[in-house]
């Protein structure tokens, strides 16, 4: 018998009773079951849908935000797409202004620009480096058009890609400080844009992606390296591009795997052991692109190939994790059968071929003693060897590279600014690229100054960003080890690839500015930590407010710290007391 009775009337002044409670609250019995681990059907459906786990959706701004701006629901999707690019482009624009303003100042050959600016000029004009006379820098600054290009080849200890890149700026804007710094400023700006998009893809949040890019934009080491014609910024750019390409490849491969899985009658994607273990993931162009980028990285500095090894392991572990999520009973065995060999072929041989192609200027130079350094070695000294079947250029290049390797491992001579990699994260010993002491009334030094002023370009990371990064690194490692968060693992892998190999060469003369290679991942770690401070989705208003205050204070302090150190990043003239006030540690002097 079906009852048609209505609920009893409510007491006077009370709202009408409801048989199931308030509309926005689950029934009492359901709330009680949750205490014993019961998962409501909607949540269970979301967790059991393998597609959502393979390809997580991007975070969406609340409807209230769109309604605040008076946007109708039908255009919300379009605006999300616009903001996903508008935010990163705006951050990159700010970064570009910071990197290009007064780029030609100081009008000097600072630090190792004395090598790479001249090597780049020779490489872009004749395909290989030249042997320059000593003390030629002053003549270049005074009248570069009057400086003749030497004909004798020069012995250099780094591959040519970085010099081709720097030389492109000189080809466009001349043999001047602005010309040889132009391309590093371009790559520095583009790397900020890339990091915004990489962070967005990694965290599935446009806000956190833009935050990571903004942190990179205000890092002092990245800024100084973007305004100096050295190789390490070029290396950082190609490594970051490879990391981004592998992230895109990861998403596409997982989406292809999700598309192949069966869908039940409720529209949910279900795991399938056979498909997960046997499906071939097909053509993966972004992994090939990563191989090209890592070949260009190795063609800039050899440690690019060490990073290739780290990234190669990372990408196949991602494949194994995807197959496990899709239902594979033996995900690592499946990865070894289906993914390991294609991953190797699409990265390592591609990187090697790219590296060899970067030597094309040297290879095509004459082999009669009038070409690149040691280009004629095989023709002179290796005619009867067991490897005579190989091309002469390849044998000569191999000999050249062995000589360079001996130089690198034997480089133990002391230097004023050398540092140990243990000290890099805490900014133990930055590098002074340029320093002069203008007299009062000259070069921006006030005429009323009590004594000489100071003008310096110091390769120093923004201190509060790097020190916060130390805590963020601990947080990332905790997330990786104890929460199995793949995003934390990716950040830790990339950061470790740029830092850990240097611990094998502690007797070698090495410098803090090598750390620019892993600065983007330090910024990603800080952004991830700030995201945790803000609180997960569904946090209480009080939790969100406190998190926002803490995160906002940290970001504002980092921005203030960058502004405070701006004069010693860009070579501005300061009164001596102001300069000393910025030397927070004795080892910075």
GUFITOR-285444 format. One line per 8 residues: their letters; for each residue x, y, z of C-alpha. Coordinates in steps of 0.2 Angstrom, whole numbers. Example, Ala and Ser with C-alpha at 12.3 -4.5 7.8 and 13.67 -1.06 7.14 Angstrom:
as = 62,-22,39  68,-5,36
***
This chain:
xxxxxxxx = 0,0,0  7,17,-5  6,31,7  0,48,1  2,56,18  11,73,19  23,78,32  17,85,48
xxxxxxxx = 15,104,48  30,113,54  30,124,70  24,142,68  38,152,61  49,138,56  53,133,37  43,119,30
xxxxxxxx = 51,102,34  58,91,20  58,72,20  76,72,14  83,88,22  91,103,14  92,102,-5  111,105,-5
xxxxxxxx = 115,93,9  115,73,8  103,63,19  107,59,37  109,41,33  121,45,19  132,56,30  133,42,43
xxxxxxxx = 139,29,30  152,41,24  160,40,41  162,21,38  171,24,21  156,24,10  159,33,-7  143,42,-14
xxxxxxxx = 139,36,-32  144,52,-41  161,52,-33  163,33,-36  159,36,-54  173,49,-56  186,39,-47  182,23,-57
xxxxxxxx = 182,32,-74  199,27,-80  199,41,-93  199,54,-80  214,46,-72  223,44,-88  219,62,-94  214,73,-79
xxxxxxxx = 204,88,-84  210,106,-82  204,116,-68  190,127,-72  186,144,-65  170,145,-55  154,150,-63  153,165,-51
xxxxxxxx = 169,172,-59  161,172,-77  145,179,-70  154,193,-61  161,199,-78  144,197,-86  149,183,-98  135,172,-104
xxxxxxxx = 137,153,-101  139,149,-120  156,159,-121  164,152,-105  173,138,-115  180,151,-127  186,163,-113  194,148,-104
xxxxxxxx = 204,145,-120  209,163,-122  214,165,-104  225,149,-106  236,159,-118  233,177,-113  240,174,-95  256,166,-101
xxxxxxxx = 258,179,-115  256,193,-102  269,185,-91  281,183,-105  278,201,-110  284,207,-93  299,195,-94  304,202,-111
xxxxxxxx = 303,220,-105  314,216,-90  327,206,-101  328,219,-116  328,235,-107  345,243,-109  351,226,-115  367,234,-122
xxxxxxxx = 373,240,-105  386,238,-99  394,242,-115  408,230,-111  414,212,-114  409,204,-98  415,188,-90  415,174,-103
xxxxxxxx = 408,184,-117  426,187,-121  425,169,-128  408,166,-134  404,183,-143  420,181,-153  417,163,-157  399,166,-162
xxxxxxxx = 405,180,-174  417,168,-182  405,154,-183  391,163,-191  403,170,-204  414,156,-208  406,140,-200  420,137,-187
xxxxxxxx = 428,147,-173  444,157,-175  459,161,-165  458,179,-160  472,190,-154  474,195,-136  467,211,-130  456,213,-145
xxxxxxxx = 440,217,-135  444,235,-134  445,237,-153  429,227,-155  419,239,-143  427,254,-151  424,250,-169  419,232,-173
xxxxxxxx = 418,235,-192  437,239,-192  441,222,-184  446,209,-196  440,191,-194  456,180,-191  459,166,-203  468,154,-191
xxxxxxxx = 456,141,-183  453,142,-164  453,128,-151  437,128,-142  430,116,-129  411,117,-132  401,111,-146  394,125,-159
xxxxxxxx = 375,126,-156  376,140,-143  388,150,-154  377,148,-169  362,155,-158  372,169,-151  379,173,-169  362,174,-176
xxxxxxxx = 359,190,-165  376,197,-171  371,193,-189  355,204,-187  362,218,-175  380,218,-178  396,214,-168  390,224,-152
xxxxxxxx = 385,220,-135  367,221,-140  370,210,-155  378,196,-145  366,197,-131  350,198,-142  347,179,-144  349,175,-126
xxxxxxxx = 337,188,-121  325,181,-134  327,163,-127  326,169,-110  309,177,-113  302,162,-123  308,151,-109  296,160,-97
xxxxxxxx = 282,158,-110  286,139,-111  286,137,-92  269,145,-90  262,133,-103  272,118,-96  266,122,-78  248,123,-84
xxxxxxxx = 249,106,-92  258,99,-77  247,106,-64  231,107,-74  230,125,-69  232,141,-79  235,150,-63  249,139,-56
xxxxxxxx = 257,138,-73  257,157,-74  264,158,-57  278,147,-61  282,157,-76  281,173,-66  293,166,-53  306,162,-67
xxxxxxxx = 303,180,-74  309,188,-58  323,176,-54  340,185,-54  351,171,-61  339,168,-76  338,187,-79  357,189,-79
xxxxxxxx = 360,174,-90  346,181,-102  356,197,-103  373,189,-106  381,180,-121  385,163,-112  380,146,-117  371,140,-102
xxxxxxxx = 355,150,-105  354,142,-122  357,125,-114  343,128,-102  331,133,-116  333,117,-126  332,106,-110  316,115,-105
xxxxxxxx = 309,113,-123  312,94,-122  304,93,-105  288,102,-112  288,90,-128  289,75,-117  274,82,-106  264,84,-122
xxxxxxxx = 269,66,-128  264,59,-111  246,67,-112  244,61,-130  250,44,-127  238,42,-112  223,49,-122  227,36,-136
xxxxxxxx = 227,23,-122  211,29,-115  202,30,-132  206,11,-134  198,5,-118  181,-1,-117  166,10,-111  152,2,-100
xxxxxxxx = 134,6,-102  135,21,-90  148,29,-101  163,26,-90  179,20,-97  185,4,-89  202,-4,-88  206,-19,-99
xxxxxxxx = 221,-30,-96  224,-36,-114  223,-19,-121  234,-11,-108  247,-24,-111  247,-25,-130  242,-9,-137  255,0,-147
xxxxxxxx = 255,19,-144  259,23,-162  268,38,-170  275,50,-156  281,65,-165  283,75,-149  296,62,-142  306,64,-158
xxxxxxxx = 305,83,-155  312,80,-138  326,70,-145  330,85,-157  330,97,-143  341,86,-132  353,84,-147  353,103,-148
xxxxxxxx = 356,104,-129  371,92,-131  377,102,-145  378,117,-134  386,109,-119  389,90,-116  379,89,-100  364,90,-112
xxxxxxxx = 367,71,-115  367,67,-96  350,76,-96  345,65,-111  348,49,-100  337,56,-86  323,61,-97  324,44,-106
xxxxxxxx = 321,35,-90  307,47,-86  297,45,-102  297,26,-101  292,26,-83  277,37,-88  272,24,-101  273,10,-88
xxxxxxxx = 262,20,-76  250,23,-90  248,5,-94  246,1,-75  232,13,-74  224,6,-89  224,-11,-81  240,-20,-86
xxxxxxxx = 245,-34,-74  263,-32,-78  265,-14,-83  284,-14,-83  286,-29,-93  273,-22,-106  283,-6,-106  299,-15,-110
xxxxxxxx = 291,-25,-124  281,-11,-132  288,6,-127  307,5,-122  314,2,-140  303,15,-148  307,27,-135  326,24,-137
xxxxxxxx = 325,26,-156  315,42,-156  327,50,-144  345,44,-143  349,42,-162  339,57,-166  349,67,-153  366,60,-160
xxxxxxxx = 361,64,-178  356,82,-172  372,84,-163  382,79,-178  372,90,-189  377,105,-178  395,103,-183  391,105,-201
xxxxxxxx = 400,121,-203  416,113,-196  413,97,-206  411,107,-223  426,118,-219  442,113,-229  453,98,-223  469,105,-229
xxxxxxxx = 474,115,-214  463,130,-218  447,124,-211  441,121,-193  453,116,-179  459,98,-181  448,96,-197  463,89,-206
xxxxxxxx = 469,77,-192  463,61,-201  471,66,-217  487,69,-209  489,56,-195  476,43,-197  477,36,-215  482,18,-210
xxxxxxxx = 472,15,-195  459,1,-193  445,14,-194  451,21,-211  434,15,-218  425,29,-209  424,46,-216  439,57,-213
xxxxxxxx = 428,71,-205  421,58,-193  438,52,-187  444,70,-186  429,75,-176  431,60,-164  449,64,-161  444,83,-158
xxxxxxxx = 431,77,-145  443,66,-136  455,80,-134  441,91,-127  436,78,-115  453,77,-108  453,96,-106  436,95,-96
xxxxxxxx = 441,82,-84  458,89,-81  451,107,-78  456,109,-59  465,126,-59  458,138,-46  446,152,-50  440,166,-39
xxxxxxxx = 422,162,-42  422,143,-42  410,135,-31  404,118,-25  387,111,-31  382,108,-13  382,127,-11  371,132,-26
xxxxxxxx = 354,130,-19  358,141,-4  367,154,-16  384,151,-7  395,158,-21  388,169,-35  398,175,-50  403,193,-53
xxxxxxxx = 402,196,-72  406,214,-71  412,227,-58  419,244,-59  420,259,-46  415,275,-54  422,291,-47  409,304,-40
xxxxxxxx = 401,313,-55  405,300,-67  395,285,-75  380,289,-64  389,291,-47  382,306,-38  394,321,-38  390,323,-19
xxxxxxxx = 395,305,-15  408,303,-1  418,291,-11  418,280,-26  402,271,-31  400,252,-36  393,246,-53  391,227,-54
xxxxxxxx = 383,213,-64  381,199,-51  375,182,-57  364,178,-41  347,170,-40  333,180,-31  338,175,-13  320,173,-6
xxxxxxxx = 315,163,-21  330,151,-20  328,149,-1  310,146,-3  315,133,-17  325,123,-4  309,120,6  299,117,-10
xxxxxxxx = 311,104,-15  309,95,1  290,96,-1  292,89,-19  302,75,-13  289,71,0  275,71,-12  285,60,-24
xxxxxxxx = 290,47,-11  275,46,1  261,52,-11  267,45,-27  263,61,-36  270,60,-54  271,79,-55  283,80,-41
xxxxxxxx = 293,65,-48  294,75,-65  300,91,-56  313,81,-45  319,72,-60  322,87,-71  330,97,-56  341,82,-52
xxxxxxxx = 347,80,-70  353,98,-70  361,97,-52  366,79,-47  379,75,-61  390,90,-55  393,81,-39  404,69,-49
xxxxxxxx = 416,83,-53  419,92,-37  438,93,-40  434,101,-57  433,120,-58  414,123,-59  403,138,-56  386,143,-49
xxxxxxxx = 379,150,-65  378,132,-72  363,130,-61  352,141,-73  348,124,-81  337,119,-67  330,136,-62  313,132,-71
xxxxxxxx = 310,117,-61  314,126,-45  301,138,-50  289,124,-53  293,116,-36  289,133,-28  273,135,-38  268,117,-32
xxxxxxxx = 271,122,-14  261,138,-16  247,128,-23  247,117,-8  247,132,3  231,138,-6  223,122,-1  215,108,-11
xxxxxxxx = 198,109,-20  184,109,-7  194,117,7  184,128,19  183,147,16  194,149,32  207,137,25  207,146,8
xxxxxxxx = 209,163,16  224,159,27  232,150,12  229,164,0  237,176,13  252,165,16  255,162,-3  252,180,-7
xxxxxxxx = 265,186,6  278,174,-1  275,179,-19  276,198,-14  292,196,-4  300,187,-19  295,201,-31  301,214,-18
xxxxxxxx = 317,205,-17  320,205,-36  316,223,-37  329,226,-22  343,217,-31  338,224,-49  353,236,-49  366,223,-46
xxxxxxxx = 358,212,-59  358,225,-73  374,235,-69  367,250,-61  378,262,-52  375,262,-33  383,272,-19  395,261,-10
xxxxxxxx = 384,259,6  369,254,-5  380,241,-14  386,234,2  369,233,9  365,220,-5  380,209,-1  370,199,12
xxxxx = 383,186,13  402,188,14  404,175,0  394,186,-12  409,199,-13
***
